[in-house]
Amino acid sequence: MFERTRASMGEAAVAQLDAMLKQKVPIGGSLGSIEDFLPLMLFLADDGSRFLTGQTYVIDGGALMMS
């Protein structure tokens, strides 16, 4: 959905969005992709996570840390 929205934006709007993301997301400067989420999903589906309960995992490239 993000890529469709981005494709519909003008060049100036895309440049402004990219600048904002670079400022707000310290690791990588962009929104995450499936490759950023997959390692945690695989861990949670594995027996190694059998003793975990009620956790919140924030995968946001450090954006929360910057808020």
mmCIF file of the N, C-alpha and C atoms, coordinates in Angstrom:
data_MODEL
# 
_entry.id   MODEL 
# 
loop_
_atom_site.group_PDB 
_atom_site.id 
_atom_site.type_symbol 
_atom_site.label_atom_id 
_atom_site.label_alt_id 
_atom_site.label_comp_id 
_atom_site.label_asym_id 
_atom_site.label_entity_id 
_atom_site.label_seq_id 
_atom_site.pdbx_PDB_ins_code 
_atom_site.Cartn_x 
_atom_site.Cartn_y 
_atom_site.Cartn_z 
_atom_site.occupancy 
_atom_site.B_iso_or_equiv 
_atom_site.pdbx_formal_charge 
_atom_site.auth_seq_id 
_atom_site.auth_comp_id 
_atom_site.auth_asym_id 
_atom_site.auth_atom_id 
_atom_site.pdbx_PDB_model_num 
ATOM 1   N N  . MET A 1 1  ? 0.819  -1.174  0.000  1.00 0.00 ? 1  MET A N  1 
ATOM 2   C CA . MET A 1 1  ? 0.000  0.000   0.000  1.00 0.00 ? 1  MET A CA 1 
ATOM 3   C C  . MET A 1 1  ? 0.875  1.255   0.000  1.00 0.00 ? 1  MET A C  1 
ATOM 4   N N  . PHE A 1 2  ? 1.960  1.227   0.772  1.00 0.00 ? 2  PHE A N  1 
ATOM 5   C CA . PHE A 1 2  ? 2.856  2.384   0.829  1.00 0.00 ? 2  PHE A CA 1 
ATOM 6   C C  . PHE A 1 2  ? 3.454  2.666   -0.539 1.00 0.00 ? 2  PHE A C  1 
ATOM 7   N N  . GLU A 1 3  ? 3.869  1.631   -1.244 1.00 0.00 ? 3  GLU A N  1 
ATOM 8   C CA . GLU A 1 3  ? 4.474  1.825   -2.559 1.00 0.00 ? 3  GLU A CA 1 
ATOM 9   C C  . GLU A 1 3  ? 3.473  2.393   -3.558 1.00 0.00 ? 3  GLU A C  1 
ATOM 10  N N  . ARG A 1 4  ? 2.214  1.951   -3.489 1.00 0.00 ? 4  ARG A N  1 
ATOM 11  C CA . ARG A 1 4  ? 1.173  2.503   -4.372 1.00 0.00 ? 4  ARG A CA 1 
ATOM 12  C C  . ARG A 1 4  ? 0.948  3.977   -4.077 1.00 0.00 ? 4  ARG A C  1 
ATOM 13  N N  . THR A 1 5  ? 0.867  4.306   -2.800 1.00 0.00 ? 5  THR A N  1 
ATOM 14  C CA . THR A 1 5  ? 0.668  5.703   -2.414 1.00 0.00 ? 5  THR A CA 1 
ATOM 15  C C  . THR A 1 5  ? 1.851  6.543   -2.864 1.00 0.00 ? 5  THR A C  1 
ATOM 16  N N  . ARG A 1 6  ? 3.038  6.025   -2.633 1.00 0.00 ? 6  ARG A N  1 
ATOM 17  C CA . ARG A 1 6  ? 4.254  6.741   -3.018 1.00 0.00 ? 6  ARG A CA 1 
ATOM 18  C C  . ARG A 1 6  ? 4.300  6.979   -4.532 1.00 0.00 ? 6  ARG A C  1 
ATOM 19  N N  . ALA A 1 7  ? 3.892  5.984   -5.308 1.00 0.00 ? 7  ALA A N  1 
ATOM 20  C CA . ALA A 1 7  ? 3.903  6.102   -6.765 1.00 0.00 ? 7  ALA A CA 1 
ATOM 21  C C  . ALA A 1 7  ? 2.913  7.158   -7.251 1.00 0.00 ? 7  ALA A C  1 
ATOM 22  N N  . SER A 1 8  ? 1.870  7.408   -6.467 1.00 0.00 ? 8  SER A N  1 
ATOM 23  C CA . SER A 1 8  ? 0.869  8.397   -6.875 1.00 0.00 ? 8  SER A CA 1 
ATOM 24  C C  . SER A 1 8  ? 1.256  9.823   -6.476 1.00 0.00 ? 8  SER A C  1 
ATOM 25  N N  . MET A 1 9  ? 2.335  9.965   -5.723 1.00 0.00 ? 9  MET A N  1 
ATOM 26  C CA . MET A 1 9  ? 2.762  11.280  -5.243 1.00 0.00 ? 9  MET A CA 1 
ATOM 27  C C  . MET A 1 9  ? 3.666  11.956  -6.265 1.00 0.00 ? 9  MET A C  1 
ATOM 28  N N  . GLY A 1 10 ? 3.692  13.274  -6.230 1.00 0.00 ? 10 GLY A N  1 
ATOM 29  C CA . GLY A 1 10 ? 4.600  14.026  -7.089 1.00 0.00 ? 10 GLY A CA 1 
ATOM 30  C C  . GLY A 1 10 ? 6.020  13.969  -6.561 1.00 0.00 ? 10 GLY A C  1 
ATOM 31  N N  . GLU A 1 11 ? 6.976  14.394  -7.384 1.00 0.00 ? 11 GLU A N  1 
ATOM 32  C CA . GLU A 1 11 ? 8.388  14.336  -7.003 1.00 0.00 ? 11 GLU A CA 1 
ATOM 33  C C  . GLU A 1 11 ? 8.688  15.131  -5.742 1.00 0.00 ? 11 GLU A C  1 
ATOM 34  N N  . ALA A 1 12 ? 8.099  16.308  -5.614 1.00 0.00 ? 12 ALA A N  1 
ATOM 35  C CA . ALA A 1 12 ? 8.350  17.156  -4.442 1.00 0.00 ? 12 ALA A CA 1 
ATOM 36  C C  . ALA A 1 12 ? 7.819  16.491  -3.177 1.00 0.00 ? 12 ALA A C  1 
ATOM 37  N N  . ALA A 1 13 ? 6.638  15.872  -3.261 1.00 0.00 ? 13 ALA A N  1 
ATOM 38  C CA . ALA A 1 13 ? 6.052  15.203  -2.101 1.00 0.00 ? 13 ALA A CA 1 
ATOM 39  C C  . ALA A 1 13 ? 6.881  13.988  -1.696 1.00 0.00 ? 13 ALA A C  1 
ATOM 40  N N  . VAL A 1 14 ? 7.374  13.237  -2.688 1.00 0.00 ? 14 VAL A N  1 
ATOM 41  C CA . VAL A 1 14 ? 8.214  12.072  -2.394 1.00 0.00 ? 14 VAL A CA 1 
ATOM 42  C C  . VAL A 1 14 ? 9.516  12.520  -1.727 1.00 0.00 ? 14 VAL A C  1 
ATOM 43  N N  . ALA A 1 15 ? 10.109 13.593  -2.229 1.00 0.00 ? 15 ALA A N  1 
ATOM 44  C CA . ALA A 1 15 ? 11.342 14.105  -1.630 1.00 0.00 ? 15 ALA A CA 1 
ATOM 45  C C  . ALA A 1 15 ? 11.100 14.557  -0.199 1.00 0.00 ? 15 ALA A C  1 
ATOM 46  N N  . GLN A 1 16 ? 9.970  15.184  0.049  1.00 0.00 ? 16 GLN A N  1 
ATOM 47  C CA . GLN A 1 16 ? 9.638  15.637  1.404  1.00 0.00 ? 16 GLN A CA 1 
ATOM 48  C C  . GLN A 1 16 ? 9.413  14.436  2.326  1.00 0.00 ? 16 GLN A C  1 
ATOM 49  N N  . LEU A 1 17 ? 8.719  13.424  1.835  1.00 0.00 ? 17 LEU A N  1 
ATOM 50  C CA . LEU A 1 17 ? 8.485  12.206  2.614  1.00 0.00 ? 17 LEU A CA 1 
ATOM 51  C C  . LEU A 1 17 ? 9.809  11.518  2.941  1.00 0.00 ? 17 LEU A C  1 
ATOM 52  N N  . ASP A 1 18 ? 10.686 11.383  1.949  1.00 0.00 ? 18 ASP A N  1 
ATOM 53  C CA . ASP A 1 18 ? 11.986 10.744  2.170  1.00 0.00 ? 18 ASP A CA 1 
ATOM 54  C C  . ASP A 1 18 ? 12.803 11.499  3.207  1.00 0.00 ? 18 ASP A C  1 
ATOM 55  N N  . ALA A 1 19 ? 12.781 12.822  3.155  1.00 0.00 ? 19 ALA A N  1 
ATOM 56  C CA . ALA A 1 19 ? 13.515 13.636  4.119  1.00 0.00 ? 19 ALA A CA 1 
ATOM 57  C C  . ALA A 1 19 ? 12.960 13.435  5.521  1.00 0.00 ? 19 ALA A C  1 
ATOM 58  N N  . MET A 1 20 ? 11.651 13.358  5.644  1.00 0.00 ? 20 MET A N  1 
ATOM 59  C CA . MET A 1 20 ? 11.027 13.145  6.946  1.00 0.00 ? 20 MET A CA 1 
ATOM 60  C C  . MET A 1 20 ? 11.380 11.775  7.503  1.00 0.00 ? 20 MET A C  1 
ATOM 61  N N  . LEU A 1 21 ? 11.331 10.742  6.651  1.00 0.00 ? 21 LEU A N  1 
ATOM 62  C CA . LEU A 1 21 ? 11.666 9.391   7.107  1.00 0.00 ? 21 LEU A CA 1 
ATOM 63  C C  . LEU A 1 21 ? 13.127 9.301   7.544  1.00 0.00 ? 21 LEU A C  1 
ATOM 64  N N  . LYS A 1 22 ? 14.024 9.944   6.810  1.00 0.00 ? 22 LYS A N  1 
ATOM 65  C CA . LYS A 1 22 ? 15.438 9.934   7.189  1.00 0.00 ? 22 LYS A CA 1 
ATOM 66  C C  . LYS A 1 22 ? 15.651 10.590  8.547  1.00 0.00 ? 22 LYS A C  1 
ATOM 67  N N  . GLN A 1 23 ? 14.826 11.559  8.861  1.00 0.00 ? 23 GLN A N  1 
ATOM 68  C CA . GLN A 1 23 ? 14.931 12.251  10.148 1.00 0.00 ? 23 GLN A CA 1 
ATOM 69  C C  . GLN A 1 23 ? 14.299 11.423  11.272 1.00 0.00 ? 23 GLN A C  1 
ATOM 70  N N  . LYS A 1 24 ? 13.203 10.740  11.002 1.00 0.00 ? 24 LYS A N  1 
ATOM 71  C CA . LYS A 1 24 ? 12.433 10.047  12.033 1.00 0.00 ? 24 LYS A CA 1 
ATOM 72  C C  . LYS A 1 24 ? 12.852 8.600   12.269 1.00 0.00 ? 24 LYS A C  1 
ATOM 73  N N  . VAL A 1 25 ? 13.502 7.969   11.279 1.00 0.00 ? 25 VAL A N  1 
ATOM 74  C CA . VAL A 1 25 ? 13.869 6.550   11.391 1.00 0.00 ? 25 VAL A CA 1 
ATOM 75  C C  . VAL A 1 25 ? 15.387 6.442   11.332 1.00 0.00 ? 25 VAL A C  1 
ATOM 76  N N  . PRO A 1 26 ? 16.052 6.416   12.509 1.00 0.00 ? 26 PRO A N  1 
ATOM 77  C CA . PRO A 1 26 ? 17.512 6.450   12.528 1.00 0.00 ? 26 PRO A CA 1 
ATOM 78  C C  . PRO A 1 26 ? 18.207 5.257   11.857 1.00 0.00 ? 26 PRO A C  1 
ATOM 79  N N  . ILE A 1 27 ? 17.589 4.085   11.893 1.00 0.00 ? 27 ILE A N  1 
ATOM 80  C CA . ILE A 1 27 ? 18.208 2.911   11.272 1.00 0.00 ? 27 ILE A CA 1 
ATOM 81  C C  . ILE A 1 27 ? 17.610 2.737   9.883  1.00 0.00 ? 27 ILE A C  1 
ATOM 82  N N  . GLY A 1 28 ? 18.327 3.138   8.871  1.00 0.00 ? 28 GLY A N  1 
ATOM 83  C CA . GLY A 1 28 ? 17.886 2.945   7.496  1.00 0.00 ? 28 GLY A CA 1 
ATOM 84  C C  . GLY A 1 28 ? 17.137 4.112   6.882  1.00 0.00 ? 28 GLY A C  1 
ATOM 85  N N  . GLY A 1 29 ? 16.515 4.952   7.693  1.00 0.00 ? 29 GLY A N  1 
ATOM 86  C CA . GLY A 1 29 ? 15.833 6.123   7.171  1.00 0.00 ? 29 GLY A CA 1 
ATOM 87  C C  . GLY A 1 29 ? 14.638 5.844   6.287  1.00 0.00 ? 29 GLY A C  1 
ATOM 88  N N  . SER A 1 30 ? 14.001 4.687   6.470  1.00 0.00 ? 30 SER A N  1 
ATOM 89  C CA . SER A 1 30 ? 12.818 4.363   5.666  1.00 0.00 ? 30 SER A CA 1 
ATOM 90  C C  . SER A 1 30 ? 11.948 3.389   6.446  1.00 0.00 ? 30 SER A C  1 
ATOM 91  N N  . LEU A 1 31 ? 10.763 3.124   5.902  1.00 0.00 ? 31 LEU A N  1 
ATOM 92  C CA . LEU A 1 31 ? 9.900  2.128   6.527  1.00 0.00 ? 31 LEU A CA 1 
ATOM 93  C C  . LEU A 1 31 ? 10.516 0.750   6.343  1.00 0.00 ? 31 LEU A C  1 
ATOM 94  N N  . GLY A 1 32 ? 10.223 -0.141  7.257  1.00 0.00 ? 32 GLY A N  1 
ATOM 95  C CA . GLY A 1 32 ? 10.766 -1.488  7.176  1.00 0.00 ? 32 GLY A CA 1 
ATOM 96  C C  . GLY A 1 32 ? 10.124 -2.311  6.079  1.00 0.00 ? 32 GLY A C  1 
ATOM 97  N N  . SER A 1 33 ? 10.796 -3.383  5.741  1.00 0.00 ? 33 SER A N  1 
ATOM 98  C CA . SER A 1 33 ? 10.270 -4.329  4.756  1.00 0.00 ? 33 SER A CA 1 
ATOM 99  C C  . SER A 1 33 ? 10.056 -5.671  5.461  1.00 0.00 ? 33 SER A C  1 
ATOM 100 N N  . ILE A 1 34 ? 9.531  -6.619  4.749  1.00 0.00 ? 34 ILE A N  1 
ATOM 101 C CA . ILE A 1 34 ? 9.280  -7.937  5.333  1.00 0.00 ? 34 ILE A CA 1 
ATOM 102 C C  . ILE A 1 34 ? 10.576 -8.556  5.865  1.00 0.00 ? 34 ILE A C  1 
ATOM 103 N N  . GLU A 1 35 ? 11.692 -8.246  5.220  1.00 0.00 ? 35 GLU A N  1 
ATOM 104 C CA . GLU A 1 35 ? 12.978 -8.785  5.682  1.00 0.00 ? 35 GLU A CA 1 
ATOM 105 C C  . GLU A 1 35 ? 13.343 -8.270  7.074  1.00 0.00 ? 35 GLU A C  1 
ATOM 106 N N  . ASP A 1 36 ? 12.805 -7.117  7.450  1.00 0.00 ? 36 ASP A N  1 
ATOM 107 C CA . ASP A 1 36 ? 13.069 -6.578  8.781  1.00 0.00 ? 36 ASP A CA 1 
ATOM 108 C C  . ASP A 1 36 ? 12.232 -7.265  9.848  1.00 0.00 ? 36 ASP A C  1 
ATOM 109 N N  . PHE A 1 37 ? 11.091 -7.809  9.482  1.00 0.00 ? 37 PHE A N  1 
ATOM 110 C CA . PHE A 1 37 ? 10.182 -8.447  10.429 1.00 0.00 ? 37 PHE A CA 1 
ATOM 111 C C  . PHE A 1 37 ? 10.365 -9.960  10.498 1.00 0.00 ? 37 PHE A C  1 
ATOM 112 N N  . LEU A 1 38 ? 10.828 -10.546 9.417  1.00 0.00 ? 38 LEU A N  1 
ATOM 113 C CA . LEU A 1 38 ? 10.904 -12.001 9.315  1.00 0.00 ? 38 LEU A CA 1 
ATOM 114 C C  . LEU A 1 38 ? 11.727 -12.667 10.412 1.00 0.00 ? 38 LEU A C  1 
ATOM 115 N N  . PRO A 1 39 ? 12.907 -12.165 10.795 1.00 0.00 ? 39 PRO A N  1 
ATOM 116 C CA . PRO A 1 39 ? 13.666 -12.853 11.840 1.00 0.00 ? 39 PRO A CA 1 
ATOM 117 C C  . PRO A 1 39 ? 12.889 -13.000 13.159 1.00 0.00 ? 39 PRO A C  1 
ATOM 118 N N  . LEU A 1 40 ? 12.168 -11.975 13.561 1.00 0.00 ? 40 LEU A N  1 
ATOM 119 C CA . LEU A 1 40 ? 11.382 -12.075 14.794 1.00 0.00 ? 40 LEU A CA 1 
ATOM 120 C C  . LEU A 1 40 ? 10.225 -13.048 14.612 1.00 0.00 ? 40 LEU A C  1 
ATOM 121 N N  . MET A 1 41 ? 9.572  -13.004 13.468 1.00 0.00 ? 41 MET A N  1 
ATOM 122 C CA . MET A 1 41 ? 8.457  -13.925 13.226 1.00 0.00 ? 41 MET A CA 1 
ATOM 123 C C  . MET A 1 41 ? 8.929  -15.376 13.265 1.00 0.00 ? 41 MET A C  1 
ATOM 124 N N  . LEU A 1 42 ? 10.087 -15.636 12.674 1.00 0.00 ? 42 LEU A N  1 
ATOM 125 C CA . LEU A 1 42 ? 10.635 -16.995 12.694 1.00 0.00 ? 42 LEU A CA 1 
ATOM 126 C C  . LEU A 1 42 ? 10.988 -17.418 14.113 1.00 0.00 ? 42 LEU A C  1 
ATOM 127 N N  . PHE A 1 43 ? 11.566 -16.510 14.884 1.00 0.00 ? 43 PHE A N  1 
ATOM 128 C CA . PHE A 1 43 ? 11.893 -16.817 16.280 1.00 0.00 ? 43 PHE A CA 1 
ATOM 129 C C  . PHE A 1 43 ? 10.633 -17.124 17.075 1.00 0.00 ? 43 PHE A C  1 
ATOM 130 N N  . LEU A 1 44 ? 9.600  -16.309 16.919 1.00 0.00 ? 44 LEU A N  1 
ATOM 131 C CA . LEU A 1 44 ? 8.367  -16.519 17.679 1.00 0.00 ? 44 LEU A CA 1 
ATOM 132 C C  . LEU A 1 44 ? 7.665  -17.814 17.298 1.00 0.00 ? 44 LEU A C  1 
ATOM 133 N N  . ALA A 1 45 ? 7.852  -18.257 16.062 1.00 0.00 ? 45 ALA A N  1 
ATOM 134 C CA . ALA A 1 45 ? 7.242  -19.511 15.605 1.00 0.00 ? 45 ALA A CA 1 
ATOM 135 C C  . ALA A 1 45 ? 8.059  -20.726 16.020 1.00 0.00 ? 45 ALA A C  1 
ATOM 136 N N  . ASP A 1 46 ? 9.263  -20.510 16.523 1.00 0.00 ? 46 ASP A N  1 
ATOM 137 C CA . ASP A 1 46 ? 10.177 -21.585 16.885 1.00 0.00 ? 46 ASP A CA 1 
ATOM 138 C C  . ASP A 1 46 ? 10.016 -21.946 18.370 1.00 0.00 ? 46 ASP A C  1 
ATOM 139 N N  . ASP A 1 47 ? 10.520 -23.105 18.730 1.00 0.00 ? 47 ASP A N  1 
ATOM 140 C CA . ASP A 1 47 ? 10.477 -23.541 20.125 1.00 0.00 ? 47 ASP A CA 1 
ATOM 141 C C  . ASP A 1 47 ? 11.272 -22.633 21.058 1.00 0.00 ? 47 ASP A C  1 
ATOM 142 N N  . GLY A 1 48 ? 12.224 -21.875 20.524 1.00 0.00 ? 48 GLY A N  1 
ATOM 143 C CA . GLY A 1 48 ? 13.035 -20.985 21.350 1.00 0.00 ? 48 GLY A CA 1 
ATOM 144 C C  . GLY A 1 48 ? 12.223 -19.908 22.055 1.00 0.00 ? 48 GLY A C  1 
ATOM 145 N N  . SER A 1 49 ? 11.006 -19.666 21.578 1.00 0.00 ? 49 SER A N  1 
ATOM 146 C CA . SER A 1 49 ? 10.172 -18.633 22.194 1.00 0.00 ? 49 SER A CA 1 
ATOM 147 C C  . SER A 1 49 ? 9.097  -19.231 23.106 1.00 0.00 ? 49 SER A C  1 
ATOM 148 N N  . ARG A 1 50 ? 9.193  -20.500 23.406 1.00 0.00 ? 50 ARG A N  1 
ATOM 149 C CA . ARG A 1 50 ? 8.131  -21.197 24.133 1.00 0.00 ? 50 ARG A CA 1 
ATOM 150 C C  . ARG A 1 50 ? 7.872  -20.637 25.531 1.00 0.00 ? 50 ARG A C  1 
ATOM 151 N N  . PHE A 1 51 ? 8.830  -19.933 26.120 1.00 0.00 ? 51 PHE A N  1 
ATOM 152 C CA . PHE A 1 51 ? 8.673  -19.451 27.490 1.00 0.00 ? 51 PHE A CA 1 
ATOM 153 C C  . PHE A 1 51 ? 8.326  -17.963 27.540 1.00 0.00 ? 51 PHE A C  1 
ATOM 154 N N  . LEU A 1 52 ? 8.099  -17.354 26.384 1.00 0.00 ? 52 LEU A N  1 
ATOM 155 C CA . LEU A 1 52 ? 7.752  -15.934 26.326 1.00 0.00 ? 52 LEU A CA 1 
ATOM 156 C C  . LEU A 1 52 ? 6.246  -15.751 26.473 1.00 0.00 ? 52 LEU A C  1 
ATOM 157 N N  . THR A 1 53 ? 5.865  -14.712 27.184 1.00 0.00 ? 53 THR A N  1 
ATOM 158 C CA . THR A 1 53 ? 4.448  -14.387 27.325 1.00 0.00 ? 53 THR A CA 1 
ATOM 159 C C  . THR A 1 53 ? 4.258  -12.875 27.310 1.00 0.00 ? 53 THR A C  1 
ATOM 160 N N  . GLY A 1 54 ? 3.217  -12.413 26.664 1.00 0.00 ? 54 GLY A N  1 
ATOM 161 C CA . GLY A 1 54 ? 2.791  -11.030 26.734 1.00 0.00 ? 54 GLY A CA 1 
ATOM 162 C C  . GLY A 1 54 ? 3.834  -9.973  26.434 1.00 0.00 ? 54 GLY A C  1 
ATOM 163 N N  . GLN A 1 55 ? 4.647  -10.179 25.443 1.00 0.00 ? 55 GLN A N  1 
ATOM 164 C CA . GLN A 1 55 ? 5.690  -9.209  25.114 1.00 0.00 ? 55 GLN A CA 1 
ATOM 165 C C  . GLN A 1 55 ? 5.253  -8.295  23.970 1.00 0.00 ? 55 GLN A C  1 
ATOM 166 N N  . THR A 1 56 ? 5.833  -7.119  23.941 1.00 0.00 ? 56 THR A N  1 
ATOM 167 C CA . THR A 1 56 ? 5.641  -6.201  22.830 1.00 0.00 ? 56 THR A CA 1 
ATOM 168 C C  . THR A 1 56 ? 6.988  -6.011  22.156 1.00 0.00 ? 56 THR A C  1 
ATOM 169 N N  . TYR A 1 57 ? 7.052  -6.289  20.873 1.00 0.00 ? 57 TYR A N  1 
ATOM 170 C CA . TYR A 1 57 ? 8.283  -6.141  20.114 1.00 0.00 ? 57 TYR A CA 1 
ATOM 171 C C  . TYR A 1 57 ? 8.114  -4.975  19.146 1.00 0.00 ? 57 TYR A C  1 
ATOM 172 N N  . VAL A 1 58 ? 8.929  -3.993  19.297 1.00 0.00 ? 58 VAL A N  1 
ATOM 173 C CA . VAL A 1 58 ? 8.846  -2.812  18.437 1.00 0.00 ? 58 VAL A CA 1 
ATOM 174 C C  . VAL A 1 58 ? 9.911  -2.936  17.352 1.00 0.00 ? 58 VAL A C  1 
ATOM 175 N N  . ILE A 1 59 ? 9.469  -3.063  16.122 1.00 0.00 ? 59 ILE A N  1 
ATOM 176 C CA . ILE A 1 59 ? 10.366 -3.160  14.978 1.00 0.00 ? 59 ILE A CA 1 
ATOM 177 C C  . ILE A 1 59 ? 10.109 -1.917  14.129 1.00 0.00 ? 59 ILE A C  1 
ATOM 178 N N  . ASP A 1 60 ? 10.807 -0.839  14.473 1.00 0.00 ? 60 ASP A N  1 
ATOM 179 C CA . ASP A 1 60 ? 10.508 0.425   13.822 1.00 0.00 ? 60 ASP A CA 1 
ATOM 180 C C  . ASP A 1 60 ? 11.771 1.219   13.438 1.00 0.00 ? 60 ASP A C  1 
ATOM 181 N N  . GLY A 1 61 ? 12.896 0.544   13.395 1.00 0.00 ? 61 GLY A N  1 
ATOM 182 C CA . GLY A 1 61 ? 14.135 1.212   12.992 1.00 0.00 ? 61 GLY A CA 1 
ATOM 183 C C  . GLY A 1 61 ? 14.600 2.299   13.942 1.00 0.00 ? 61 GLY A C  1 
ATOM 184 N N  . GLY A 1 62 ? 14.119 2.262   15.178 1.00 0.00 ? 62 GLY A N  1 
ATOM 185 C CA . GLY A 1 62 ? 14.518 3.249   16.171 1.00 0.00 ? 62 GLY A CA 1 
ATOM 186 C C  . GLY A 1 62 ? 13.629 4.478   16.214 1.00 0.00 ? 62 GLY A C  1 
ATOM 187 N N  . ALA A 1 63 ? 12.532 4.494   15.448 1.00 0.00 ? 63 ALA A N  1 
ATOM 188 C CA . ALA A 1 63 ? 11.659 5.666   15.400 1.00 0.00 ? 63 ALA A CA 1 
ATOM 189 C C  . ALA A 1 63 ? 11.058 5.973   16.766 1.00 0.00 ? 63 ALA A C  1 
ATOM 190 N N  . LEU A 1 64 ? 10.654 4.965   17.510 1.00 0.00 ? 64 LEU A N  1 
ATOM 191 C CA . LEU A 1 64 ? 10.072 5.186   18.829 1.00 0.00 ? 64 LEU A CA 1 
ATOM 192 C C  . LEU A 1 64 ? 11.071 5.839   19.768 1.00 0.00 ? 64 LEU A C  1 
ATOM 193 N N  . MET A 1 65 ? 12.307 5.442   19.654 1.00 0.00 ? 65 MET A N  1 
ATOM 194 C CA . MET A 1 65 ? 13.376 5.980   20.470 1.00 0.00 ? 65 MET A CA 1 
ATOM 195 C C  . MET A 1 65 ? 13.558 7.482   20.230 1.00 0.00 ? 65 MET A C  1 
ATOM 196 N N  . MET A 1 66 ? 13.224 7.929   19.033 1.00 0.00 ? 66 MET A N  1 
ATOM 197 C CA . MET A 1 66 ? 13.415 9.329   18.656 1.00 0.00 ? 66 MET A CA 1 
ATOM 198 C C  . MET A 1 66 ? 12.233 10.206  19.046 1.00 0.00 ? 66 MET A C  1 
ATOM 199 N N  . SER A 1 67 ? 11.100 9.599   19.400 1.00 0.00 ? 67 SER A N  1 
ATOM 200 C CA . SER A 1 67 ? 9.892  10.380  19.704 1.00 0.00 ? 67 SER A CA 1 
ATOM 201 C C  . SER A 1 67 ? 10.037 11.224  20.939 1.00 0.00 ? 67 SER A C  1 
# 
